[in-house]
Amino acid sequence: MTFNKWTNGLIAAGVVSLGSVALADESPISTLVSGTTIGGAVDTSAQLKAGSGDAMAYRFINTAPDHYNGFNLDFFELRIEKPLDEQQWSAGYKAELWLGQDANGLPGLLSNGVALKQAYVALRAPVGNGLDFKIGQFDTIIGYEVASSYANPNFSRSLGYALEPISHTGVTASYQLTEWLGVTGGVADSAYGGLGVRPHNAGELKGNGTLTYLGSLTVKAPESLGVLAGSSLYAGIIDGGLSPETDTLNYYVGASLPTPIKELTVGVAWDYVTNYGARGNWGQSIAGYASYQLTEKMKLNGRVEYGNSNYEAWGVTADRLFAVTTTLEYALWANVVSRLEAIWDHDLRSDDSFNGKNNAVLFVAEVAYKF
């Protein structure tokens, strides 16, 4: 799959994800109005909680207790977009709407089961290689995973995802300094981070004189580095600016590396948040990812995680967690993501955090159609 030079630059800078661009590119629905495209997905799941009780580490709403032991219409996603083109003064937009029970986990919640995931104006100014702006509500600039489960290696989110904000309302500017280095900076309304409770879902804070500041950089190894060619390093920081007393800070570093085995891809992510909810509170997560293409249609995805904090986090009392997620994906139908997944959470402190037990297991079957 090939993209124009502007899109390649945005991917390298972390402004857009390769998954989202690929999904838009393969969408069979498009309009004739100024290059606008229409796409989205219907995401469903069936979940079985092993054993008694409903305790699991909180990651995101799609594996919350109200999804267990039954069938779920997780969300219907509708995306309307006009991407930036190669013109010097290019302009576009993106609007994404979620309908369904998982919409209640997004900061852009409009009413029960209805949320605005993103809605922003995209602009390019002819400064150097091109200075690109997003103005409105947009996904956060940090993280290995995104909200839409079908675009991730696994259906469930990572422990690190629960430490991060989901979206912001403000403005970002992105610039591709060189072929291998891109930077992004921005300012937005103040909002909390994650750690399971996610109080920012009630809306962002305005009018108190504080703002959220965002910054990131992406380094992509050039072909001249030989065995490291194609690897990438991403780093970002978000100053939540909540107040002078509890100025929440999110730090993120992620990397992907090539392997000598063509079918195998690997990645790693580290999340750290400080002053969450109160001065001195902190939490961190380290995750390793691996995907192996077993056959032309079958892929095995794995995630191993360690998380710790100095107070109750991820919805459980354990302050040290270990987790393993295994996902088997089979592409039987065109445009359909069909997966089986098992998530195992383990309390390393043996505090019986999962309904009087140190272990918790959840089984998931996901079927999603992308259009």
Beta strands, then each sheet from edge to edge (+ up, - down):
strand 1: 37-49
strand 2: 70-82
strand 3: 91-99
strand 4: 109-111
strand 5: 114-125
strand 6: 131-139
strand 7: 167-176
strand 8: 181-189
strand 9: 211-220
strand 10: 232-239
strand 11: 249-257
strand 12: 264-274
strand 13: 282-293
strand 14: 298-309
strand 15: 320-330
strand 16: 336-347
strand 17: 359-370
sheet 1: 4+ 5- 3+ 2- 1+ 17- 16+ 15- 14+ 13- 12+ 11- 10+ 9- 8+ 7- 6+
end
